[in-house]
Amino acid sequence: MISWSQKNKLIPSVYAGIVIKKDGEGKPEAVTHAGPTYVAIRSGKHSSFNAETHATGIHRLSETPAFKNFMRTQKGFVKPVFIFTCDGGPGENARYERVTVSAIQHFKNFDFDAIYIATNVPGRNAFNRVER
């Protein structure tokens, strides 16, 4: 049963572009979080939080000018490889079937060559730089 406080809270989803410094391949210090950030805020009362809500966010990112360099080639095509890191909740962890189905739909819709989903251990949000 969902409590009153759960239904009346705001649920943020944060998406950030990761910048890899030029000539930094293979160097952990070359990976920065200096790219654009997109925050979607939903009402717990009026909106569910699941793989489909994340899918909507990713579609919005593909059309957002700030993320153009991260998601599209110079010719305007969606880049062929998508890497998604998440905190391990049921709306984003690939071990849940709905998330896998959503990833397959992204793979088809965007004509990706590969999708990688890296998941933190649940409860380890302190290590998620986007949420800090």
N, CA, C and O atoms as a printed pandas DataFrame, in Angstrom:
     atom_number atom_name residue_name chain_id  residue_number  x_coord  y_coord  z_coord
0              1         N          MET        A               1    0.832   -1.172    0.000
1              2        CA          MET        A               1    0.000    0.000    0.000
2              3         C          MET        A               1    0.884    1.245    0.000
3              4         O          MET        A               1    1.850    1.318    0.760
4              5         N          ILE        A               2    0.565    2.215   -0.839
5              6        CA          ILE        A               2    1.317    3.455   -0.927
6              7         C          ILE        A               2    0.779    4.440    0.095
7              8         O          ILE        A               2   -0.421    4.709    0.144
8              9         N          SER        A               3    1.683    4.979    0.915
9             10        CA          SER        A               3    1.269    5.898    1.972
10            11         C          SER        A               3    0.956    7.279    1.398
11            12         O          SER        A               3    1.291    7.579    0.252
12            13         N          TRP        A               4    0.311    8.110    2.210
13            14        CA          TRP        A               4   -0.040    9.469    1.818
14            15         C          TRP        A               4    1.220   10.255    1.462
15            16         O          TRP        A               4    1.243   10.984    0.471
16            17         N          SER        A               5    2.271   10.102    2.276
17            18        CA          SER        A               5    3.502   10.874    2.034
18            19         C          SER        A               5    4.188   10.451    0.735
19            20         O          SER        A               5    4.784   11.290    0.061
20            21         N          GLN        A               6    4.117    9.174    0.370
21            22        CA          GLN        A               6    4.711    8.723   -0.887
22            23         C          GLN        A               6    3.964    9.290   -2.090
23            24         O          GLN        A               6    4.576    9.640   -3.099
24            25         N          LYS        A               7    2.645    9.379   -1.980
25            26        CA          LYS        A               7    1.847    9.892   -3.090
26            27         C          LYS        A               7    2.002   11.393   -3.266
27            28         O          LYS        A               7    1.796   11.904   -4.367
28            29         N          ASN        A               8    2.357   12.106   -2.213
29            30        CA          ASN        A               8    2.430   13.563   -2.263
30            31         C          ASN        A               8    3.865   14.092   -2.274
31            32         O          ASN        A               8    4.120   15.208   -1.822
32            33         N          LYS        A               9    4.775   13.312   -2.774
33            34        CA          LYS        A               9    6.143   13.798   -2.866
34            35         C          LYS        A               9    6.521   14.001   -4.331
35            36         O          LYS        A               9    5.871   13.478   -5.235
36            37         N          LEU        A              10    7.572   14.764   -4.540
37            38        CA          LEU        A              10    8.089   14.996   -5.882
38            39         C          LEU        A              10    9.205   13.995   -6.150
39            40         O          LEU        A              10   10.058   13.755   -5.296
40            41         N          ILE        A              11    9.190   13.420   -7.333
41            42        CA          ILE        A              11   10.167   12.401   -7.695
42            43         C          ILE        A              11   11.066   12.947   -8.798
43            44         O          ILE        A              11   10.604   13.161   -9.919
44            45         N          PRO        A              12   12.354   13.178   -8.493
45            46        CA          PRO        A              12   13.256   13.681   -9.528
46            47         C          PRO        A              12   13.923   12.542  -10.297
47            48         O          PRO        A              12   14.201   11.483   -9.736
48            49         N          SER        A              13   14.171   12.766  -11.559
49            50        CA          SER        A              13   15.020   11.904  -12.381
50            51         C          SER        A              13   16.075   12.829  -12.961
51            52         O          SER        A              13   15.753   13.843  -13.580
52            53         N          VAL        A              14   17.328   12.476  -12.758
53            54        CA          VAL        A              14   18.420   13.345  -13.191
54            55         C          VAL        A              14   19.216   12.639  -14.277
55            56         O          VAL        A              14   19.618   11.486  -14.120
56            57         N          TYR        A              15   19.436   13.341  -15.375
57            58        CA          TYR        A              15   20.215   12.821  -16.498
58            59         C          TYR        A              15   21.378   13.789  -16.712
59            60         O          TYR        A              15   21.176   15.003  -16.730
60            61         N          ALA        A              16   22.578   13.269  -16.873
61            62        CA          ALA        A              16   23.747   14.130  -17.057
62            63         C          ALA        A              16   24.617   13.596  -18.183
63            64         O          ALA        A              16   24.770   12.386  -18.349
64            65         N          GLY        A              17   25.184   14.514  -18.951
65            66        CA          GLY        A              17   26.124   14.147  -19.996
66            67         C          GLY        A              17   27.516   14.032  -19.394
67            68         O          GLY        A              17   27.953   14.916  -18.657
68            69         N          ILE        A              18   28.203   12.958  -19.701
69            70        CA          ILE        A              18   29.556   12.739  -19.204
70            71         C          ILE        A              18   30.538   13.146  -20.287
71            72         O          ILE        A              18   30.427   12.717  -21.435
72            73         N          VAL        A              19   31.500   13.976  -19.913
73            74        CA          VAL        A              19   32.517   14.451  -20.847
74            75         C          VAL        A              19   33.807   13.675  -20.598
75            76         O          VAL        A              19   34.263   13.555  -19.461
76            77         N          ILE        A              20   34.387   13.154  -21.670
77            78        CA          ILE        A              20   35.695   12.506  -21.591
78            79         C          ILE        A              20   36.688   13.456  -22.242
79            80         O          ILE        A              20   36.561   13.787  -23.421
80            81         N          LYS        A              21   37.665   13.887  -21.476
81            82        CA          LYS        A              21   38.645   14.849  -21.969
82            83         C          LYS        A              21   39.406   14.273  -23.164
83            84         O          LYS        A              21   39.679   13.075  -23.236
84            85         N          LYS        A              22   39.732   15.150  -24.081
85            86        CA          LYS        A              22   40.459   14.755  -25.279
86            87         C          LYS        A              22   41.763   14.053  -24.887
87            88         O          LYS        A              22   42.451   14.479  -23.959
88            89         N          ASP        A              23   42.089   12.995  -25.588
89            90        CA          ASP        A              23   43.287   12.184  -25.344
90            91         C          ASP        A              23   43.285   11.557  -23.951
91            92         O          ASP        A              23   44.347   11.263  -23.402
92            93         N          GLY        A              24   42.096   11.352  -23.377
93            94        CA          GLY        A              24   42.006   10.785  -22.040
94            95         C          GLY        A              24   41.564    9.340  -22.003
95            96         O          GLY        A              24   41.266    8.814  -20.931
96            97         N          GLU        A              25   41.516    8.687  -23.150
97            98        CA          GLU        A              25   41.029    7.315  -23.196
98            99         C          GLU        A              25   41.826    6.416  -22.251
99           100         O          GLU        A              25   43.057    6.395  -22.285
100          101         N          GLY        A              26   41.107    5.677  -21.410
101          102        CA          GLY        A              26   41.733    4.763  -20.471
102          103         C          GLY        A              26   42.161    5.400  -19.159
103          104         O          GLY        A              26   42.676    4.703  -18.285
104          105         N          LYS        A              27   41.966    6.689  -18.999
105          106        CA          LYS        A              27   42.365    7.382  -17.780
106          107         C          LYS        A              27   41.120    7.796  -16.993
107          108         O          LYS        A              27   40.348    8.631  -17.463
108          109         N          PRO        A              28   40.914    7.228  -15.810
109          110        CA          PRO        A              28   39.715    7.571  -15.028
110          111         C          PRO        A              28   39.569    9.064  -14.755
111          112         O          PRO        A              28   38.450    9.575  -14.722
112          113         N          GLU        A              29   40.675    9.770  -14.559
113          114        CA          GLU        A              29   40.597   11.210  -14.264
114          115         C          GLU        A              29   40.141   12.029  -15.465
115          116         O          GLU        A              29   39.803   13.203  -15.317
116          117         N          ALA        A              30   40.126   11.425  -16.655
117          118        CA          ALA        A              30   39.689   12.133  -17.860
118          119         C          ALA        A              30   38.162   12.160  -17.984
119          120         O          ALA        A              30   37.621   12.895  -18.810
120          121         N          VAL        A              31   37.470   11.365  -17.171
121          122        CA          VAL        A              31   36.008   11.313  -17.213
122          123         C          VAL        A              31   35.460   12.358  -16.252
123          124         O          VAL        A              31   35.707   12.294  -15.048
124          125         N          THR        A              32   34.715   13.320  -16.790
125          126        CA          THR        A              32   34.163   14.384  -15.960
126          127         C          THR        A              32   32.643   14.410  -16.074
127          128         O          THR        A              32   32.064   13.784  -16.962
128          129         N          HIS        A              33   32.025   15.117  -15.191
129          130        CA          HIS        A              33   30.574   15.293  -15.213
130          131         C          HIS        A              33   30.259   16.760  -15.483
131          132         O          HIS        A              33   29.369   17.350  -14.871
132          133         N          ALA        A              34   31.016   17.331  -16.420
133          134        CA          ALA        A              34   30.882   18.748  -16.746
134          135         C          ALA        A              34   29.882   18.993  -17.874
135          136         O          ALA        A              34   29.713   20.131  -18.312
136          137         N          GLY        A              35   29.229   17.951  -18.342
137          138        CA          GLY        A              35   28.272   18.100  -19.427
138          139         C          GLY        A              35   26.944   18.635  -18.933
139          140         O          GLY        A              35   26.801   18.962  -17.755
140          141         N          PRO        A              36   25.978   18.725  -19.822
141          142        CA          PRO        A              36   24.657   19.251  -19.444
142          143         C          PRO        A              36   23.923   18.318  -18.485
143          144         O          PRO        A              36   24.185   17.116  -18.434
144          145         N          THR        A              37   23.014   18.896  -17.742
145          146        CA          THR        A              37   22.189   18.136  -16.807
146          147         C          THR        A              37   20.728   18.418  -17.103
147          148         O          THR        A              37   20.343   19.559  -17.360
148          149         N          TYR        A              38   19.913   17.365  -17.064
149          150        CA          TYR        A              38   18.473   17.485  -17.296
150          151         C          TYR        A              38   17.782   16.874  -16.087
151          152         O          TYR        A              38   18.075   15.737  -15.715
152          153         N          VAL        A              39   16.871   17.612  -15.471
153          154        CA          VAL        A              39   16.146   17.115  -14.316
154          155         C          VAL        A              39   14.661   17.093  -14.646
155          156         O          VAL        A              39   14.076   18.118  -14.994
156          157         N          ALA        A              40   14.065   15.925  -14.536
157          158        CA          ALA        A              40   12.620   15.786  -14.713
158          159         C          ALA        A              40   12.024   15.560  -13.328
159          160         O          ALA        A              40   12.491   14.700  -12.581
160          161         N          ILE        A              41   11.008   16.320  -12.989
161          162        CA          ILE        A              41   10.369   16.186  -11.680
162          163         C          ILE        A              41    8.908   15.791  -11.900
163          164         O          ILE        A              41    8.157   16.459  -12.611
164          165         N          ARG        A              42    8.540   14.686  -11.263
165          166        CA          ARG        A              42    7.180   14.169  -11.402
166          167         C          ARG        A              42    6.503   14.118  -10.039
167          168         O          ARG        A              42    7.162   14.008   -9.005
168          169         N          SER        A              43    5.212   14.198  -10.055
169          170        CA          SER        A              43    4.419   14.077   -8.840
170          171         C          SER        A              43    4.217   12.596   -8.544
171          172         O          SER        A              43    3.813   11.828   -9.418
172          173         N          GLY        A              44    4.500   12.201   -7.305
173          174        CA          GLY        A              44    4.265   10.823   -6.900
174          175         C          GLY        A              44    2.793   10.457   -6.933
175          176         O          GLY        A              44    2.441    9.283   -7.043
176          177         N          LYS        A              45    1.937   11.456   -6.838
177          178        CA          LYS        A              45    0.496   11.226   -6.840
178          179         C          LYS        A              45   -0.041   11.009   -8.252
179          180         O          LYS        A              45   -0.945   10.199   -8.457
180          181         N          HIS        A              46    0.515   11.734   -9.225
181          182        CA          HIS        A              46   -0.044   11.719  -10.570
182          183         C          HIS        A              46    0.781   10.956  -11.587
183          184         O          HIS        A              46    0.376   10.855  -12.745
184          185         N          SER        A              47    1.896   10.428  -11.203
185          186        CA          SER        A              47    2.789    9.805  -12.170
186          187         C          SER        A              47    3.482    8.615  -11.526
187          188         O          SER        A              47    3.901    8.680  -10.370
188          189         N          SER        A              48    3.597    7.546  -12.268
189          190        CA          SER        A              48    4.328    6.388  -11.757
190          191         C          SER        A              48    5.802    6.540  -12.106
191          192         O          SER        A              48    6.169    7.319  -12.985
192          193         N          PHE        A              49    6.623    5.797  -11.417
193          194        CA          PHE        A              49    8.067    5.845  -11.620
194          195         C          PHE        A              49    8.497    4.463  -12.067
195          196         O          PHE        A              49    8.583    3.543  -11.253
196          197         N          ASN        A              50    8.767    4.309  -13.347
197          198        CA          ASN        A              50    9.123    2.997  -13.868
198          199         C          ASN        A              50    9.982    3.137  -15.127
199          200         O          ASN        A              50   10.420    4.238  -15.462
200          201         N          ALA        A              51   10.217    2.045  -15.807
201          202        CA          ALA        A              51   11.065    2.057  -17.006
202          203         C          ALA        A              51   10.496    2.971  -18.090
203          204         O          ALA        A              51   11.254    3.592  -18.835
204          205         N          GLU        A              52    9.188    3.058  -18.181
205          206        CA          GLU        A              52    8.573    3.900  -19.212
206          207         C          GLU        A              52    8.822    5.389  -18.950
207          208         O          GLU        A              52    8.994    6.159  -19.895
208          209         N          THR        A              53    8.841    5.800  -17.682
209          210        CA          THR        A              53    9.114    7.212  -17.394
210          211         C          THR        A              53   10.549    7.559  -17.760
211          212         O          THR        A              53   10.816    8.662  -18.236
212          213         N          HIS        A              54   11.475    6.634  -17.544
213          214        CA          HIS        A              54   12.859    6.864  -17.957
214          215         C          HIS        A              54   12.961    6.889  -19.486
215          216         O          HIS        A              54   13.726    7.670  -20.051
216          217         N          ALA        A              55   12.194    6.040  -20.137
217          218        CA          ALA        A              55   12.206    6.029  -21.604
218          219         C          ALA        A              55   11.741    7.373  -22.151
219          220         O          ALA        A              55   12.305    7.879  -23.121
220          221         N          THR        A              56   10.721    7.947  -21.536
221          222        CA          THR        A              56   10.243    9.268  -21.954
222          223         C          THR        A              56   11.339   10.311  -21.769
223          224         O          THR        A              56   11.533   11.172  -22.626
224          225         N          GLY        A              57   12.050   10.233  -20.656
225          226        CA          GLY        A              57   13.145   11.163  -20.406
226          227         C          GLY        A              57   14.250   11.040  -21.444
227          228         O          GLY        A              57   14.790   12.053  -21.889
228          229         N          ILE        A              58   14.589    9.840  -21.831
229          230        CA          ILE        A              58   15.644    9.633  -22.824
230          231         C          ILE        A              58   15.206   10.167  -24.182
231          232         O          ILE        A              58   16.012   10.753  -24.905
232          233         N          HIS        A              59   13.951    9.974  -24.532
233          234        CA          HIS        A              59   13.442   10.542  -25.792
234          235         C          HIS        A              59   13.507   12.068  -25.762
235          236         O          HIS        A              59   13.855   12.699  -26.760
236          237         N          ARG        A              60   13.171   12.656  -24.617
237          238        CA          ARG        A              60   13.265   14.118  -24.500
238          239         C          ARG        A              60   14.707   14.586  -24.648
239          240         O          ARG        A              60   14.974   15.596  -25.300
240          241         N          LEU        A              61   15.635   13.850  -24.043
241          242        CA          LEU        A              61   17.046   14.219  -24.163
242          243         C          LEU        A              61   17.511   14.208  -25.613
243          244         O          LEU        A              61   18.299   15.060  -26.023
244          245         N          SER        A              62   17.029   13.257  -26.379
245          246        CA          SER        A              62   17.463   13.156  -27.777
246          247         C          SER        A              62   17.026   14.364  -28.595
247          248         O          SER        A              62   17.576   14.615  -29.667
248          249         N          GLU        A              63   16.038   15.120  -28.099
249          250        CA          GLU        A              63   15.533   16.308  -28.794
250          251         C          GLU        A              63   15.972   17.616  -28.133
251          252         O          GLU        A              63   15.710   18.695  -28.666
252          253         N          THR        A              64   16.637   17.530  -26.975
253          254        CA          THR        A              64   17.044   18.721  -26.228
254          255         C          THR        A              64   18.349   19.284  -26.789
255          256         O          THR        A              64   19.333   18.551  -26.898
256          257         N          PRO        A              65   18.379   20.574  -27.148
257          258        CA          PRO        A              65   19.591   21.160  -27.736
258          259         C          PRO        A              65   20.853   20.990  -26.882
259          260         O          PRO        A              65   21.936   20.789  -27.433
260          261         N          ALA        A              66   20.741   21.065  -25.563
261          262        CA          ALA        A              66   21.921   20.950  -24.692
262          263         C          ALA        A              66   22.584   19.574  -24.799
263          264         O          ALA        A              66   23.784   19.446  -24.556
264          265         N          PHE        A              67   21.814   18.548  -25.159
265          266        CA          PHE        A              67   22.346   17.193  -25.257
266          267         C          PHE        A              67   22.667   16.788  -26.697
267          268         O          PHE        A              67   23.044   15.644  -26.952
268          269         N          LYS        A              68   22.521   17.708  -27.619
269          270        CA          LYS        A              68   22.736   17.396  -29.032
270          271         C          LYS        A              68   24.112   16.772  -29.276
271          272         O          LYS        A              68   24.210   15.745  -29.947
272          273         N          ASN        A              69   25.176   17.381  -28.741
273          274        CA          ASN        A              69   26.526   16.859  -28.962
274          275         C          ASN        A              69   26.756   15.504  -28.301
275          276         O          ASN        A              69   27.645   14.758  -28.711
276          277         N          PHE        A              70   25.968   15.184  -27.290
277          278        CA          PHE        A              70   26.130   13.917  -26.589
278          279         C          PHE        A              70   25.356   12.786  -27.249
279          280         O          PHE        A              70   25.774   11.629  -27.201
280          281         N          MET        A              71   24.234   13.120  -27.861
281          282        CA          MET        A              71   23.357   12.071  -28.378
282          283         C          MET        A              71   23.281   11.996  -29.895
283          284         O          MET        A              71   22.769   11.016  -30.438
284          285         N          ARG        A              72   23.778   13.005  -30.581
285          286        CA          ARG        A              72   23.629   13.019  -32.044
286          287         C          ARG        A              72   24.965   13.269  -32.737
287          288         O          ARG        A              72   25.850   13.934  -32.199
288          289         N          THR        A              73   25.087   12.721  -33.944
289          290        CA          THR        A              73   26.273   12.965  -34.751
290          291         C          THR        A              73   26.158   14.343  -35.381
291          292         O          THR        A              73   25.125   15.000  -35.255
292          293         N          GLN        A              74   27.214   14.787  -36.060
293          294        CA          GLN        A              74   27.179   16.090  -36.730
294          295         C          GLN        A              74   26.099   16.138  -37.805
295          296         O          GLN        A              74   25.605   17.217  -38.131
296          297         N          LYS        A              75   25.725   14.985  -38.360
297          298        CA          LYS        A              75   24.677   14.929  -39.380
298          299         C          LYS        A              75   23.279   14.816  -38.778
299          300         O          LYS        A              75   22.293   14.760  -39.512
300          301         N          GLY        A              76   23.185   14.783  -37.438
301          302        CA          GLY        A              76   21.882   14.769  -36.772
302          303         C          GLY        A              76   21.345   13.392  -36.425
303          304         O          GLY        A              76   20.246   13.283  -35.883
304          305         N          PHE        A              77   22.100   12.332  -36.727
305          306        CA          PHE        A              77   21.657   10.980  -36.386
306          307         C          PHE        A              77   21.987   10.681  -34.928
307          308         O          PHE        A              77   22.976   11.185  -34.396
308          309         N          VAL        A              78   21.161    9.861  -34.283
309          310        CA          VAL        A              78   21.455    9.440  -32.920
310          311         C          VAL        A              78   22.716    8.583  -32.957
311          312         O          VAL        A              78   22.863    7.711  -33.814
312          313         N          LYS        A              79   23.627    8.843  -32.011
313          314        CA          LYS        A              79   24.878    8.086  -31.970
314          315         C          LYS        A              79   24.578    6.606  -31.749
315          316         O          LYS        A              79   23.602    6.269  -31.079
316          317         N          PRO        A              80   25.412    5.710  -32.309
317          318        CA          PRO        A              80   25.077    4.279  -32.331
318          319         C          PRO        A              80   25.266    3.520  -31.023
319          320         O          PRO        A              80   24.774    2.398  -30.897
320          321         N          VAL        A              81   25.965    4.098  -30.042
321          322        CA          VAL        A              81   26.196    3.404  -28.779
322          323         C          VAL        A              81   25.651    4.257  -27.643
323          324         O          VAL        A              81   25.917    5.457  -27.574
324          325         N          PHE        A              82   24.891    3.634  -26.755
325          326        CA          PHE        A              82   24.282    4.341  -25.624
326          327         C          PHE        A              82   24.752    3.680  -24.345
327          328         O          PHE        A              82   24.608    2.469  -24.180
328          329         N          ILE        A              83   25.314    4.468  -23.438
329          330        CA          ILE        A              83   25.766    3.966  -22.139
330          331         C          ILE        A              83   24.935    4.648  -21.070
331          332         O          ILE        A              83   24.879    5.876  -21.001
332          333         N          PHE        A              84   24.299    3.854  -20.245
333          334        CA          PHE        A              84   23.364    4.340  -19.243
334          335         C          PHE        A              84   23.833    3.825  -17.888
335          336         O          PHE        A              84   23.933    2.614  -17.691
336          337         N          THR        A              85   24.119    4.724  -16.956
337          338        CA          THR        A              85   24.462    4.297  -15.596
338          339         C          THR        A              85   23.314    4.681  -14.678
339          340         O          THR        A              85   22.714    5.744  -14.834
340          341         N          CYS        A              86   23.012    3.818  -13.727
341          342        CA          CYS        A              86   21.863    4.077  -12.859
342          343         C          CYS        A              86   22.157    3.581  -11.452
343          344         O          CYS        A              86   23.172    2.930  -11.204
344          345         N          ASP        A              87   21.244    3.904  -10.530
345          346        CA          ASP        A              87   21.489    3.585   -9.130
346          347         C          ASP        A              87   20.914    2.251   -8.672
347          348         O          ASP        A              87   21.046    1.918   -7.495
348          349         N          GLY        A              88   20.301    1.496   -9.521
349          350        CA          GLY        A              88   19.870    0.156   -9.153
350          351         C          GLY        A              88   18.437    0.014   -8.716
351          352         O          GLY        A              88   18.036   -1.075   -8.306
352          353         N          GLY        A              89   17.641    1.069   -8.784
353          354        CA          GLY        A              89   16.231    0.970   -8.417
354          355         C          GLY        A              89   15.443    0.156   -9.447
355          356         O          GLY        A              89   15.943   -0.072  -10.549
356          357         N          PRO        A              90   14.245   -0.280   -9.123
357          358        CA          PRO        A              90   13.471   -1.136  -10.027
358          359         C          PRO        A              90   13.052   -0.458  -11.326
359          360         O          PRO        A              90   12.701   -1.147  -12.285
360          361         N          GLY        A              91   13.079    0.891  -11.386
361          362        CA          GLY        A              91   12.699    1.576  -12.613
362          363         C          GLY        A              91   13.825    1.682  -13.616
363          364         O          GLY        A              91   13.614    2.173  -14.725
364          365         N          GLU        A              92   15.028    1.230  -13.251
365          366        CA          GLU        A              92   16.163    1.419  -14.142
366          367         C          GLU        A              92   17.153    0.262  -14.171
367          368         O          GLU        A              92   18.036    0.248  -15.029
368          369         N          ASN        A              93   17.043   -0.698  -13.279
369          370        CA          ASN        A              93   17.988   -1.808  -13.201
370          371         C          ASN        A              93   17.656   -2.861  -14.253
371          372         O          ASN        A              93   16.512   -3.304  -14.356
372          373         N          ALA        A              94   18.647   -3.254  -15.022
373          374        CA          ALA        A              94   18.426   -4.183  -16.134
374          375         C          ALA        A              94   18.029   -5.594  -15.703
375          376         O          ALA        A              94   17.631   -6.391  -16.552
376          377         N          ARG        A              95   18.121   -5.923  -14.445
377          378        CA          ARG        A              95   17.684   -7.263  -14.033
378          379         C          ARG        A              95   16.166   -7.375  -13.959
379          380         O          ARG        A              95   15.624   -8.468  -13.795
380          381         N          TYR        A              96   15.476   -6.221  -14.082
381          382        CA          TYR        A              96   14.020   -6.231  -14.111
382          383         C          TYR        A              96   13.548   -6.289  -15.571
383          384         O          TYR        A              96   14.066   -5.577  -16.431
384          385         N          GLU        A              97   12.575   -7.135  -15.827
385          386        CA          GLU        A              97   12.120   -7.385  -17.200
386          387         C          GLU        A              97   11.637   -6.130  -17.913
387          388         O          GLU        A              97   11.947   -5.941  -19.090
388          389         N          ARG        A              98   10.895   -5.278  -17.243
389          390        CA          ARG        A              98   10.362   -4.073  -17.902
390          391         C          ARG        A              98   11.483   -3.143  -18.361
391          392         O          ARG        A              98   11.356   -2.476  -19.388
392          393         N          VAL        A              99   12.569   -3.100  -17.612
393          394        CA          VAL        A              99   13.710   -2.274  -17.992
394          395         C          VAL        A              99   14.378   -2.857  -19.232
395          396         O          VAL        A              99   14.758   -2.119  -20.142
396          397         N          THR        A             100   14.521   -4.175  -19.268
397          398        CA          THR        A             100   15.110   -4.831  -20.439
398          399         C          THR        A             100   14.238   -4.621  -21.663
399          400         O          THR        A             100   14.752   -4.344  -22.746
400          401         N          VAL        A             101   12.938   -4.747  -21.512
401          402        CA          VAL        A             101   12.017   -4.511  -22.629
402          403         C          VAL        A             101   12.132   -3.068  -23.120
403          404         O          VAL        A             101   12.140   -2.822  -24.326
404          405         N          SER        A             102   12.220   -2.120  -22.195
405          406        CA          SER        A             102   12.380   -0.713  -22.556
406          407         C          SER        A             102   13.699   -0.493  -23.305
407          408         O          SER        A             102   13.736    0.239  -24.294
408          409         N          ALA        A             103   14.779   -1.125  -22.835
409          410        CA          ALA        A             103   16.080   -0.996  -23.505
410          411         C          ALA        A             103   16.016   -1.567  -24.918
411          412         O          ALA        A             103   16.611   -1.006  -25.838
412          413         N          ILE        A             104   15.311   -2.659  -25.097
413          414        CA          ILE        A             104   15.144   -3.249  -26.433
414          415         C          ILE        A             104   14.391   -2.284  -27.337
415          416         O          ILE        A             104   14.738   -2.140  -28.510
416          417         N          GLN        A             105   13.363   -1.621  -26.808
417          418        CA          GLN        A             105   12.621   -0.638  -27.597
418          419         C          GLN        A             105   13.523    0.532  -27.994
419          420         O          GLN        A             105   13.458    1.009  -29.127
420          421         N          HIS        A             106   14.362    0.995  -27.067
421          422        CA          HIS        A             106   15.329    2.054  -27.404
422          423         C          HIS        A             106   16.264    1.577  -28.505
423          424         O          HIS        A             106   16.552    2.306  -29.455
424          425         N          PHE        A             107   16.727    0.357  -28.364
425          426        CA          PHE        A             107   17.655   -0.218  -29.338
426          427         C          PHE        A             107   17.035   -0.189  -30.738
427          428         O          PHE        A             107   17.695    0.167  -31.714
428          429         N          LYS        A             108   15.766   -0.566  -30.820
429          430        CA          LYS        A             108   15.062   -0.568  -32.113
430          431         C          LYS        A             108   14.742    0.842  -32.595
431          432         O          LYS        A             108   15.027    1.186  -33.742
432          433         N          ASN        A             109   14.149    1.660  -31.725
433          434        CA          ASN        A             109   13.701    3.004  -32.122
434          435         C          ASN        A             109   14.845    3.901  -32.565
435          436         O          ASN        A             109   14.718    4.642  -33.539
436          437         N          PHE        A             110   15.966    3.835  -31.848
437          438        CA          PHE        A             110   17.098    4.701  -32.164
438          439         C          PHE        A             110   18.108    4.032  -33.098
439          440         O          PHE        A             110   19.082    4.662  -33.512
440          441         N          ASP        A             111   17.879    2.758  -33.430
441          442        CA          ASP        A             111   18.777    2.004  -34.309
442          443         C          ASP        A             111   20.194    1.968  -33.732
443          444         O          ASP        A             111   21.170    2.194  -34.449
444          445         N          PHE        A             112   20.298    1.681  -32.428
445          446        CA          PHE        A             112   21.595    1.597  -31.768
446          447         C          PHE        A             112   22.360    0.372  -32.264
447          448         O          PHE        A             112   21.770   -0.607  -32.720
448          449         N          ASP        A             113   23.682    0.451  -32.163
449          450        CA          ASP        A             113   24.527   -0.721  -32.375
450          451         C          ASP        A             113   24.727   -1.457  -31.055
451          452         O          ASP        A             113   24.905   -2.675  -31.039
452          453         N          ALA        A             114   24.697   -0.708  -29.939
453          454        CA          ALA        A             114   24.897   -1.318  -28.621
454          455         C          ALA        A             114   24.292   -0.427  -27.540
455          456         O          ALA        A             114   24.279    0.798  -27.656
456          457         N          ILE        A             115   23.793   -1.073  -26.487
457          458        CA          ILE        A             115   23.340   -0.384  -25.270
458          459         C          ILE        A             115   24.043   -1.058  -24.102
459          460         O          ILE        A             115   24.053   -2.284  -23.987
460          461         N          TYR        A             116   24.628   -0.242  -23.242
461          462        CA          TYR        A             116   25.259   -0.734  -22.021
462          463         C          TYR        A             116   24.540   -0.103  -20.841
463          464         O          TYR        A             116   24.358    1.113  -20.789
464          465         N          ILE        A             117   24.132   -0.947  -19.890
465          466        CA          ILE        A             117   23.499   -0.446  -18.679
466          467         C          ILE        A             117   24.373   -0.864  -17.504
467          468         O          ILE        A             117   24.490   -2.051  -17.199
468          469         N          ALA        A             118   24.983    0.113  -16.851
469          470        CA          ALA        A             118   25.818   -0.135  -15.676
470          471         C          ALA        A             118   25.011    0.266  -14.454
471          472         O          ALA        A             118   24.460    1.366  -14.397
472          473         N          THR        A             119   24.944   -0.623  -13.482
473          474        CA          THR        A             119   24.097   -0.399  -12.323
474          475         C          THR        A             119   24.906   -0.414  -11.035
475          476         O          THR        A             119   25.694   -1.329  -10.796
476          477         N          ASN        A             120   24.706    0.602  -10.210
477          478        CA          ASN        A             120   25.308    0.609   -8.880
478          479         C          ASN        A             120   24.543   -0.347   -7.987
479          480         O          ASN        A             120   23.400   -0.702   -8.277
480          481         N          VAL        A             121   25.171   -0.758   -6.910
481          482        CA          VAL        A             121   24.516   -1.592   -5.911
482          483         C          VAL        A             121   23.446   -0.744   -5.231
483          484         O          VAL        A             121   23.715    0.412   -4.904
484          485         N          PRO        A             122   22.233   -1.277   -5.004
485          486        CA          PRO        A             122   21.195   -0.489   -4.334
486          487         C          PRO        A             122   21.692    0.090   -3.003
487          488         O          PRO        A             122   22.400   -0.574   -2.246
488          489         N          GLY        A             123   21.306    1.330   -2.739
489          490        CA          GLY        A             123   21.706    1.991   -1.515
490          491         C          GLY        A             123   23.054    2.689   -1.586
491          492         O          GLY        A             123   23.516    3.246   -0.590
492          493         N          ARG        A             124   23.690    2.666   -2.749
493          494        CA          ARG        A             124   25.003    3.272   -2.905
494          495         C          ARG        A             124   24.925    4.582   -3.693
495          496         O          ARG        A             124   25.859    4.919   -4.420
496          497         N          ASN        A             125   23.830    5.318   -3.557
497          498        CA          ASN        A             125   23.652    6.579   -4.277
498          499         C          ASN        A             125   24.715    7.610   -3.941
499          500         O          ASN        A             125   24.928    8.552   -4.704
500          501         N          ALA        A             126   25.384    7.444   -2.812
501          502        CA          ALA        A             126   26.430    8.394   -2.436
502          503         C          ALA        A             126   27.552    8.420   -3.479
503          504         O          ALA        A             126   28.282    9.405   -3.589
504          505         N          PHE        A             127   27.682    7.337   -4.237
505          506        CA          PHE        A             127   28.739    7.259   -5.242
506          507         C          PHE        A             127   28.262    7.713   -6.610
507          508         O          PHE        A             127   29.045    7.710   -7.560
508          509         N          ASN        A             128   27.005    8.101   -6.739
509          510        CA          ASN        A             128   26.454    8.587   -7.988
510          511         C          ASN        A             128   26.715   10.095   -8.053
511          512         O          ASN        A             128   26.057   10.875   -7.366
512          513         N          ARG        A             129   27.687   10.498   -8.889
513          514        CA          ARG        A             129   28.079   11.906   -8.936
514          515         C          ARG        A             129   26.938   12.830   -9.355
515          516         O          ARG        A             129   26.898   13.990   -8.945
516          517         N          VAL        A             130   26.038   12.339  -10.146
517          518        CA          VAL        A             130   24.926   13.168  -10.596
518          519         C          VAL        A             130   24.017   13.528   -9.427
519          520         O          VAL        A             130   23.473   14.632   -9.385
520          521         N          GLU        A             131   23.849   12.618   -8.487
521          522        CA          GLU        A             131   22.941   12.868   -7.364
522          523         C          GLU        A             131   23.601   13.616   -6.218
523          524         O          GLU        A             131   22.910   14.008   -5.278
524          525         N          ARG        A             132   24.895   13.826   -6.258
525          526        CA          ARG        A             132   25.574   14.563   -5.189
526          527         C          ARG        A             132   25.425   16.036   -5.352
527          528         O          ARG        A             132   25.937   16.802   -4.536
